[in-house]
Amino acid sequence: MAVTSSAPTFTDLMRQIHQRKLKPLYLLHGEEGFFIDELTKAFETSVPESERDFNLYIFYAPEVKAETIIEACRRYPMMADRQVVIVKEAQAARADEINKLHDYVSTLNAFTTLAICFRGEKAKGKDLLAASRKAGAVIFESKKPTGRNVDALITNIVRSKGLNIEAKGLAMLCEYLGTDAAKIYNEINKLAMVLGPNAMVTPESIEANIGVSKDYNDFELVDAIAARDNSKAFRILAYFKRNPKNCPAARTASNLFSYFASLLTAQFTRDKSPASLMNVLGLKWDKQLNRFTMGMRNYNAYQSIEIIAAIRTFDANIKGIGSRQNEHDLLQALLFKIFTARGDISF
């Protein structure tokens, strides 16, 4: 039986499972284990607790033969419309053993949902992959979030929880949560539970429930530096010093480096029209470009190069390489270097 082929997002797939609109075959693979773990839990809970003894099979691929999995898949659900068979840790099985599942995939049981999970690795088994594509399997590749796509991921998860989010709130979450998938998902879950359906995620709600100050955070610091607003930047630094646990210098270093690396890209881009810069920088909203146009007015490319070098040194220093000073004292010194950078670069 052929099913419709698709490559859904994580949130699309979670919604599909929660609505119990299950397909006969799912292939989950990729380097980000968190998403695969969450989807696996969703498959498990898609079977009502009263039915799990009869209609839920969980196998660990390294410990079971393919024939045993196939036998379970070919059974029919008991007193239910569908049974679920989950194969965990498929990445740890021998390729030739997991490949044997292609015999079943070629003739899927319409009353079974089979989820094969390769956690942390690409799917293997050439025959299995070919048969899965031919059968129209739902194939999900779990990719680690990156700086270029984390805003889209956060937006999708926020919307999947029935919430909306303001642009500044999104920027705050991107800079505070970074690319840690588990942290992103857990913090948005927390907001959803506290705020309730159809709520707007605002800087104020983030400050109240996650602990990120709406006025004193890396997002505001980068904006202050882009605008060369010395007084605002040092006010934010003073807050960081008073709240070191909530404002780790390592995270600030990462955000400053990301900004100036992108600013340097913009400075060396020939076509500086808004559309061109947004495309080159991977931006999705006009407002995101403001800090870069501001930065290009206040810094030249040689200053950006000097500042990036200073940030690299700062990052090494806060890790104990070449310095034992307090990390926020080092950050203060870095801000002085940024604001006084002359761009005297020797090649």
Secondary structure, DSSP 8 states (H G I E B T S, - for coil): -----B---HHHHHHHHHTT---SEEEEEES-HHHHHHHHHHHHHTS-GGGHHHHEEEEEGGGS-HHHHHHHHTS--SSSS-EEEEEE-GGGS-HHHHHTTHHHHTT--TTEEEEEEEETS----HHHHHHHHHTT-EEEE-----TTTHHHHHHHHHHHTT-EE-HHHHHHHHHHHTT-HHHHHHHHHHHHHHH-TT-EE-HHHHHHHT---SSSSHHHHHHHHHTT-HHHHHHHHHHHHH-TTTS-HHHHHHHHHHHHHHHHHHHT-S--SHHHHHHHHT--SHHHHHHHHHHHHH--HHHHHHHHHHHHHHHHHHTTSS--S-HHHHHHHHHHHHHH-------
